[in-house]
Amino acid sequence: MDLHSRRAFLRAAAAAGAAWSAADVISIEDALAWSAGQAAGQGRGGFTALSAGEAETVVALSSRIIPSVDKRPGAQEAGVVFFVDRALATFNSRQRKMYAEGLRDVNRRAADMFKAPAFTKLTAAQQDEVIRAIDKTPFFQAIRFDTIVGTFALPTWGGNRDYAGWHLIGLEHQPRFQPPFGAYDVEANRRK
């Protein structure tokens, strides 16, 4: 390789590295801006994919799936609604229509079964009856899955606020996790 080819290669590599770094910074800035917007809107109901009414119904449904019990946090304390909103606005946008129809169906069933204006106005026992009526539907399966994921996933995805889900199962957040040492690594230590 001659000197000019080497320099051209190094310039191209440096340009590619700079472009990659800039793209990464843009992604990070977008993620930080999204997080800041969500944090600012959490107290005021600022949602991207959900309306305020839909968000209330998601909170009520998810709170019946993973309820707060004996002063332990549930889906509401974990901020599952913010995870669902982010999912429907980004990586799970294909389920947005199903969610909208499913939430309307839940409210319609609340009105038909109990003459209530909305699912959120029902007692816990009445909400459970509505849930039993829909528990085999694709919508309920989706919101059940999203509730579980939103409770226990990394907080950067919008849920698991203040690591509430992790505290629920006894997992403490640490910047670094050490593997437990025991019989499984005896063989690895012998090779050293």
N, C-alpha and C positions, 0 to 999 in steps of 0.2 A: 504494500500500500504506500503510495507516494505521499509527500507532505501535504499537497493540495487536497487529496482525497480524504486524508485523515482530518484535516481542518474542516472540510465540508461535512464530514460525518459528525464531528464534535459540535459544529454549529447546529446541525439538524437535531442532534440529540438534546442540546441545550434548549432549542426552540420547542421541541416536543415536551420536555420537562417543564418548561415555563407554561406552556399551554395546559398541560395536565394540572399543574399547581393552581393556575387561575381557575380552571373548571372546578377543581375541588373546593377552592375558596368560595366560589359562587354558590355551590351546593350547600356548603356549611353556612354561609350567610343567609341563604333561603330558609334553611332549617331553623336557624336562630330567630329569624324574623317571624316565621310561623309560630314558633314556641312562645315568643314574646307576645304576639297577638293573641294567642290562646290564653296565656296567663293573664293578660289584661282583660280579656273578655269572660273569664271563668266566673267572676262574681256577677256579671251583667247578662249572662246568657248569650254571649257572642259566639255564634256557631257558623260554620261554613256550609255544611251540607244539610243540616237539620233546621227546621223552623223551631221557634220557642216551644210551641205546642208539641211537636214531635219529640223534642228533647225531654220535655216533662214526662211523656209517655215512656220513652226509653229509660229514664231514671226509675220510674215506677216498676216497669217490667224487670229491669236488671236487679232492682232491690228485692224483688220476690225470688229471683234466681239465686243470688248470693246476698241474703239479708244480713243486717247488722244484728248480732246476737250477743247478749251478755257483755256489752260495752266493747265488743270486737268489731272492727270495721267490716263493712260489706261493700257491695258494688258502688253504692252511692258515695261513700267516703273515698273510695279508690278513684273516683272520677271516670267511671266507665263511659259515661255519656260523651266525654271529650275524646276518648279513644274511638268510639263508634263514629263520631262526627269526623274525626281525622281520617279514619278508614274509608268512610263513604265519600269523602272529598278527594282522596288520593288513590291508594292502592286497591281499594275494594269498591270503586265507583260503579262497577257493573251491578252491584246489589242495591244501589240507591233506589231504583224503581220498586224493587221487591220490599224494601224497608218502608217506603211511603205507603204502598198498598197494604202491607201488613199492619202498620200503625193505624191506618184508617179502619181496617177490619177489627182490630182490637177495640177501638172506640165505638164502632158500630155494635159489636157484641155486648159491650158494657151497656149501651142504650137499650138493645133488644132484651137482654137478660135481666137487667136491674133498673131500667128507666133512668140511668145516670147520664149526665151530659158528657162524661169522659171516663176512661179507665182510671185516671188519676183520682177521681172522686169516689171510687169504690173503697170498701173496707178491705183489709188484707185477705180475709176469707173469700170475699166476692172476687177479688183479683185472682186468687188461686183457682176459682171455678172457671173464670174466663181462660186462664192459662191452660187448664186441663182440656178445655174445648179446642185449643189450637196447638197443643204440644206435639202433634205429629206433622204439622205444616212445615214447609221449607223455611218460612219466615221465622218461626219459633226456633228451629234448629240453628239458624244463622244468628239470632240475637243471643241465644244460649251460648254458642261458641264464642261470639264476640265479648260477651260478659265475662266469661272465664279468662279469655286472653287479655282483655282490658284490665282485669283485676290483677293478673300475675305477670304481665309482660314488663319490659323495661319502661320506666316512666317517660322516656324520650318519645314513646309512641302515643302519648296523650293520656294514658290511664295510669293505674297504680300510683296515684298521687301520694307523695311522701312515703313511698314504699309500703303503703297500707296492706296490699295483698301479700307482700313478702313477710310483713310482721304477723299477718294472720296465720301463716304456716310456719312461723318461727325462723325464717331466714333473715339474717341481718345483712344489710348492705355494707359491703366492704370494697375499697378501691381495688383490692387484690385478694383472690381466694387461694389458699394453700391446699393442695390435695391432702387428704388424710393418709398418713403413712401407716403401713401395716404389712400383712403377709403378701399382698399382691406385688409389692416392689422389692421383695427380698432378692429375687432373681436379678433384677436390674442393678442392685447394689453389688452383687457378686461380680458382675462383669467389669466394674470400675477398677 
